[in-house]
């Protein structure tokens, strides 16, 4: 059989898939547990967020240049212009899954905060940033994870909590990397509580006070994961293994931070391949078995029949 030629939309989704596989290994692995027709949408949302995040994170330009590039990306997104592959894919995903645009407005507000703010006084202040950089990512994904009928509004706070849990885990793991970017995401009030200064963190020494600070943040992240976990049962059965696997693997990063004695300065805590396989393999088997008698979904990204609520790529 002659394969169908790749369209511009296919190529755009393929680029987002590449970004997801390269930079978001945990999310990419968990996404394999979703039905095939939903995976491109996850890749598109991740790829778009990653592209914006790279603008504000990579030291390739001045703050003014980064702001101009971020503003140009936001303008193109809200104007519906497909100037980049990530825009082609995310526009199609937004149309297909009816994702509210105000979630992207909040996302861009937080991305701009990264250009202006290098530290946060309190947990409440950090949560303002995390709303747009993390909580809304969970809310963007919620339509394609398909909450049970009539329960979308109930599932939303759990999705937001899970987004915050993922990001706080990243902040803990990436303290050293963020210091190199001139940022400290751990709240200053928390540092003060444990007698830690920014200069102490910059020294890179895992002192008793630093360990106590990081243990406190790890406990806070675990609490967020506990708060988010009950929301998984509110999702469509074909989405539950995906979210459960992502949660377990990210919670495993916290275990690795502890196992490393809270040294987050010279190494990046990672969940090992064997552990990842041990978590994901049973879920992959369950997902395959549960869908085996129902192999009716077409994996092509331009086919909309797999999602009865979707629109065509033109929004019709």
Buried (B, 14 or more C-beta within 10 A) or exposed (E): EEEEEEEEBBEBBBBBBEBBBEBBBBBBBBBBBBBBBBBBBBBBBBBBBBBBBBBBBEEEEEEEEBBEBBEBBBEBBEEEEBEBBBBBBBBBBBBBBEBEEEBBBBBBBBBBBBBEBBBBEEBEBBBBBBBBBBBBBBBBBBBBBBBEEEEBEEBBBBBBBBBBBBBBBBBBBBBBBBBEBEBBBBBBBBBEEBEBEBEBBEEBEBBEBBBBBBBBBBEBBBEBBEBBBEBBEBBBEBBBBBBBBBBBBBBBBBBBBBEBEBBBBEEEBBBEEEBBEEBBEEBBEEBEEEBEEEEEBEEBBBEBEBBEEBBEBEEE
